[in-house]
Amino acid sequence: MLNCLIDKRGKYNMKTAIIYYSKHHGNTKKLLDAIVEKNPDVKLIDVTDKHEVNLCKYDRIGIASGIYYGNFAKQVITFAKVNLPEFTKVFLIYTYGANNKESFTKEIKKVARDLYCDVDGVYSCNGFDTFGPLRLIGGIHRENPTQDEINGAVDFYAALPGEKIRRPLRQGGKIVAEA
């Protein structure tokens, strides 16, 4: 059984949660707040507030973070390893200061792959960054995320596939839902 509704255009509105970590300047949270403003049924879950959540009731899970030391925040990675149900559709959203984007999603994609999850899409943009020595020069990307980048995140979310193919069966190795 799908946890979604069909809207007037016949598109599935999948039940969606986004797990996130956004602490440095709140760059990633700005993107997520805009998504929720346009899609109020989306549930945001701050991984610093909750450590164990049953995500099986969601058809799709977003994983969002700023980039810390070239990866998604460790808190998000750990949360996903513990809570992300197998066979779930996921999407990724992240903000970054440096421009070595190729490796930023490697570790979180491995977590998803290990749980047989489909990654439906990835959205990223620059974020204001004052980490380490950047603080001495006042940071980089002071104006980011821009309104265009925020709107881009909303458009990205709206364009995600709207149908469910597989139903999560396990979470943390335990059967928690039937197909």
BASE-474246 format. One record per residue: residue number from 1; residue in three letters; chain; x, y, z of N, C-alpha, C in turn. Coordinates in steps of 0.1 Angstrom, whole numbers. Layout:
<pts>
PT|NUM|ALA|A|X|Y|Z|X|Y|Z|X|Y|Z
...
</pts>
This chain:
<pts>
PT|1|MET|A|8|-12|0|0|0|0|9|12|0
PT|2|LEU|A|6|22|-9|14|34|-10|9|44|1
PT|3|ASN|A|19|51|6|16|62|16|16|75|8
PT|4|CYS|A|7|76|-2|7|88|-10|-7|91|-14
PT|5|LEU|A|-9|103|-20|-22|107|-25|-20|111|-40
PT|6|ILE|A|-30|111|-48|-29|115|-61|-35|129|-63
PT|7|ASP|A|-27|138|-68|-32|152|-69|-40|154|-81
PT|8|LYS|A|-45|166|-84|-54|169|-95|-48|165|-108
PT|9|ARG|A|-35|166|-110|-29|163|-122|-26|148|-124
PT|10|GLY|A|-30|140|-114|-28|126|-115|-14|121|-111
PT|11|LYS|A|-6|131|-105|7|127|-100|7|123|-86
PT|12|TYR|A|15|113|-82|15|108|-69|22|119|-60
PT|13|ASN|A|16|121|-48|22|129|-38|28|120|-28
PT|14|MET|A|40|116|-29|46|106|-20|48|112|-6
PT|15|LYS|A|46|104|4|49|108|18|64|108|19
PT|16|THR|A|69|121|22|83|123|22|88|129|35
PT|17|ALA|A|99|124|40|107|130|51|121|133|46
PT|18|ILE|A|126|144|52|140|148|49|147|148|62
PT|19|ILE|A|158|139|63|166|140|75|178|149|71
PT|20|TYR|A|182|157|81|192|168|78|200|172|90
PT|21|TYR|A|212|177|87|220|184|96|225|197|90
PT|22|SER|A|222|208|96|225|221|91|228|231|102
PT|23|LYS|A|241|231|106|244|239|118|253|251|116
PT|24|HIS|A|263|250|107|273|260|105|267|274|103
PT|25|HIS|A|261|276|92|254|289|89|239|286|85
PT|26|GLY|A|235|274|86|221|271|83|218|271|68
PT|27|ASN|A|228|270|59|226|271|45|217|260|40
PT|28|THR|A|219|248|44|211|236|39|196|238|44
PT|29|LYS|A|195|243|57|181|245|62|173|255|54
PT|30|LYS|A|180|265|49|173|275|40|167|268|28
PT|31|LEU|A|174|259|22|168|252|11|156|243|15
PT|32|LEU|A|158|236|26|147|227|31|135|235|35
PT|33|ASP|A|137|247|42|125|255|46|117|259|34
PT|34|ALA|A|124|263|23|117|267|11|109|255|4
PT|35|ILE|A|115|243|5|108|231|0|95|229|8
PT|36|VAL|A|97|230|21|85|227|30|74|238|28
PT|37|GLU|A|79|250|26|69|261|24|60|258|12
PT|38|LYS|A|65|252|1|58|249|-11|51|235|-9
PT|39|ASN|A|56|227|0|52|213|1|50|210|16
PT|40|PRO|A|40|215|23|38|214|37|37|200|43
PT|41|ASP|A|35|190|34|34|177|39|47|170|41
PT|42|VAL|A|58|177|37|71|171|38|75|173|53
PT|43|LYS|A|80|162|59|84|162|73|100|164|74
PT|44|LEU|A|104|174|81|118|176|83|122|170|96
PT|45|ILE|A|133|162|96|138|156|108|153|160|110
PT|46|ASP|A|155|168|121|168|172|124|175|161|132
PT|47|VAL|A|186|156|126|193|144|132|199|147|146
PT|48|THR|A|200|160|149|206|163|163|195|163|173
PT|49|ASP|A|182|163|169|171|163|179|166|148|181
PT|50|LYS|A|167|140|171|162|126|172|173|117|167
PT|51|HIS|A|175|106|174|185|97|170|180|84|164
PT|52|GLU|A|167|80|168|161|69|162|147|72|158
PT|53|VAL|A|144|70|145|130|74|140|126|62|130
PT|54|ASN|A|114|58|131|108|48|122|105|55|109
PT|55|LEU|A|113|54|99|111|60|86|103|52|76
PT|56|CYS|A|99|40|80|92|31|71|78|36|66
PT|57|LYS|A|73|46|73|60|51|69|61|61|58
PT|58|TYR|A|74|64|54|76|74|43|80|66|30
PT|59|ASP|A|74|71|19|77|65|6|91|69|0
PT|60|ARG|A|95|81|5|108|87|-1|114|94|11
PT|61|ILE|A|128|93|12|136|100|22|146|109|16
PT|62|GLY|A|146|121|19|156|131|15|167|130|26
PT|63|ILE|A|180|132|22|191|132|31|198|145|27
PT|64|ALA|A|199|154|37|204|167|34|215|171|45
PT|65|SER|A|225|179|40|236|182|49|244|193|42
PT|66|GLY|A|251|201|51|263|208|46|274|199|44
PT|67|ILE|A|285|203|38|296|194|36|307|198|47
PT|68|TYR|A|311|188|54|321|189|65|332|180|62
PT|69|TYR|A|344|186|60|356|178|57|354|169|44
PT|70|GLY|A|347|175|35|345|168|22|334|157|21
PT|71|ASN|A|326|156|32|315|146|32|303|152|39
PT|72|PHE|A|292|145|37|280|148|45|284|147|60
PT|73|ALA|A|277|155|68|279|155|82|279|140|88
PT|74|LYS|A|288|137|97|289|124|103|275|120|109
PT|75|GLN|A|269|130|115|256|128|122|245|123|112
PT|76|VAL|A|245|128|100|236|124|90|239|110|85
PT|77|ILE|A|252|107|83|256|94|79|253|83|89
PT|78|THR|A|256|86|102|253|76|112|238|74|113
PT|79|PHE|A|230|85|113|215|84|114|210|76|102
PT|80|ALA|A|215|78|90|210|70|79|214|55|80
PT|81|LYS|A|226|52|85|230|38|87|220|31|97
PT|82|VAL|A|216|38|107|207|33|117|192|32|113
PT|83|ASN|A|188|43|107|173|45|105|168|43|91
PT|84|LEU|A|176|44|81|171|44|67|167|29|64
PT|85|PRO|A|154|28|60|149|14|56|155|10|43
PT|86|GLU|A|156|-3|42|161|-9|29|151|-6|18
PT|87|PHE|A|155|-6|6|147|-5|-6|139|8|-6
PT|88|THR|A|144|19|-1|137|32|0|142|41|-12
PT|89|LYS|A|133|49|-17|138|59|-27|143|70|-19
PT|90|VAL|A|155|75|-22|161|86|-15|166|97|-25
PT|91|PHE|A|168|109|-20|174|120|-28|183|127|-19
PT|92|LEU|A|193|134|-24|203|141|-17|202|156|-19
PT|93|ILE|A|204|164|-9|206|178|-10|217|182|-2
PT|94|TYR|A|226|191|-7|237|195|1|242|209|-3
PT|95|THR|A|248|216|6|255|229|3|270|227|7
PT|96|TYR|A|278|235|0|292|233|1|300|247|0
PT|97|GLY|A|312|247|5|320|259|4|331|257|-7
PT|98|ALA|A|337|246|-6|348|242|-16|341|237|-29
PT|99|ASN|A|349|236|-39|343|232|-52|348|218|-57
PT|100|ASN|A|351|209|-48|355|195|-51|342|186|-50
PT|101|LYS|A|332|189|-58|319|183|-56|319|168|-59
PT|102|GLU|A|328|163|-67|327|149|-71|327|139|-60
PT|103|SER|A|334|142|-49|336|132|-38|326|134|-27
PT|104|PHE|A|319|145|-27|311|149|-15|300|138|-12
PT|105|THR|A|294|132|-22|283|123|-20|288|108|-19
PT|106|LYS|A|300|105|-20|305|92|-21|301|83|-9
PT|107|GLU|A|303|88|3|300|80|15|285|78|17
PT|108|ILE|A|277|89|15|263|87|18|257|79|7
PT|109|LYS|A|262|79|-5|257|70|-16|260|56|-13
PT|110|LYS|A|271|54|-6|275|40|-3|265|35|8
PT|111|VAL|A|262|43|18|252|39|28|239|35|21
PT|112|ALA|A|234|44|12|222|41|4|223|28|-4
PT|113|ARG|A|234|26|-11|236|14|-19|236|2|-10
PT|114|ASP|A|243|2|2|243|-9|11|230|-13|16
PT|115|LEU|A|220|-4|16|206|-6|20|197|-8|8
PT|116|TYR|A|203|-10|-4|195|-13|-16|185|-1|-19
PT|117|CYS|A|189|11|-16|181|22|-19|184|28|-32
PT|118|ASP|A|174|34|-39|176|41|-52|178|55|-49
PT|119|VAL|A|188|61|-54|190|76|-53|184|82|-65
PT|120|ASP|A|173|89|-63|165|95|-74|171|108|-79
PT|121|GLY|A|179|115|-72|185|127|-76|193|134|-66
PT|122|VAL|A|201|144|-70|210|151|-61|210|166|-65
PT|123|TYR|A|208|174|-55|208|189|-57|219|194|-48
PT|124|SER|A|227|204|-53|237|210|-45|239|225|-49
PT|125|CYS|A|244|233|-40|247|246|-43|257|252|-33
PT|126|ASN|A|263|263|-36|273|269|-27|266|274|-15
PT|127|GLY|A|273|274|-4|268|279|9|279|288|15
PT|128|PHE|A|274|298|23|284|306|30|292|298|39
PT|129|ASP|A|306|300|39|315|291|46|326|300|52
PT|130|THR|A|327|298|66|337|305|73|345|295|81
PT|131|PHE|A|346|283|77|353|272|84|368|274|84
PT|132|GLY|A|374|272|95|389|272|96|395|285|91
PT|133|PRO|A|405|285|83|412|297|79|403|307|71
PT|134|LEU|A|392|302|65|383|311|58|377|322|67
PT|135|ARG|A|376|319|80|371|329|90|380|341|90
PT|136|LEU|A|393|340|87|403|351|87|400|361|76
PT|137|ILE|A|394|356|65|391|365|54|376|368|53
PT|138|GLY|A|368|365|63|354|368|63|346|357|56
PT|139|GLY|A|352|346|52|344|335|46|343|336|31
PT|140|ILE|A|337|326|25|335|326|10|320|324|8
PT|141|HIS|A|316|327|-4|302|326|-8|292|332|2
PT|142|ARG|A|295|344|5|287|352|15|272|353|12
PT|143|GLU|A|269|354|-1|256|356|-6|248|343|-8
PT|144|ASN|A|254|332|-6|248|319|-9|242|312|3
PT|145|PRO|A|232|304|2|225|302|-11|217|314|-15
PT|146|THR|A|218|317|-28|210|328|-34|195|324|-35
PT|147|GLN|A|187|334|-38|173|331|-40|171|321|-52
PT|148|ASP|A|179|323|-63|178|314|-74|182|300|-70
PT|149|GLU|A|192|298|-62|196|285|-57|185|279|-48
PT|150|ILE|A|179|287|-40|168|282|-31|157|278|-40
PT|151|ASN|A|153|286|-50|143|282|-59|146|270|-67
PT|152|GLY|A|159|268|-70|164|256|-77|162|243|-69
PT|153|ALA|A|163|244|-56|161|233|-47|146|229|-47
PT|154|VAL|A|137|240|-47|123|237|-47|119|231|-61
PT|155|ASP|A|125|235|-72|122|230|-85|127|215|-86
PT|156|PHE|A|139|213|-80|145|199|-79|135|190|-73
PT|157|TYR|A|130|194|-61|121|185|-53|108|183|-61
PT|158|ALA|A|103|193|-68|91|192|-75|93|182|-87
PT|159|ALA|A|105|181|-93|107|173|-104|111|158|-101
PT|160|LEU|A|112|155|-88|116|141|-84|105|132|-89
PT|161|PRO|A|108|120|-92|98|110|-97|87|109|-86
PT|162|GLY|A|75|107|-91|64|107|-81|57|94|-80
PT|163|GLU|A|64|83|-82|58|70|-80|67|61|-73
PT|164|LYS|A|61|52|-66|69|43|-57|69|29|-64
PT|165|ILE|A|81|24|-64|83|11|-70|84|0|-60
PT|166|ARG|A|92|2|-49|94|-8|-39|90|-3|-25
PT|167|ARG|A|86|-12|-16|82|-9|-3|93|-13|7
PT|168|PRO|A|97|-5|16|107|-9|26|102|-21|34
PT|169|LEU|A|110|-30|36|107|-42|45|114|-43|58
PT|170|ARG|A|127|-37|58|135|-39|69|141|-25|74
PT|171|GLN|A|143|-24|86|150|-12|92|159|-18|103
PT|172|GLY|A|172|-15|101|181|-20|111|181|-35|112
PT|173|GLY|A|178|-42|101|178|-56|101|166|-63|105
PT|174|LYS|A|156|-55|110|144|-61|116|132|-58|106
PT|175|ILE|A|124|-68|104|112|-66|95|102|-57|103
PT|176|VAL|A|99|-46|96|90|-36|103|78|-32|94
PT|177|ALA|A|77|-37|82|66|-34|73|65|-45|63
PT|178|GLU|A|53|-47|58|50|-57|48|49|-50|35
PT|179|ALA|A|53|-57|24|53|-52|10|38|-49|6
</pts>
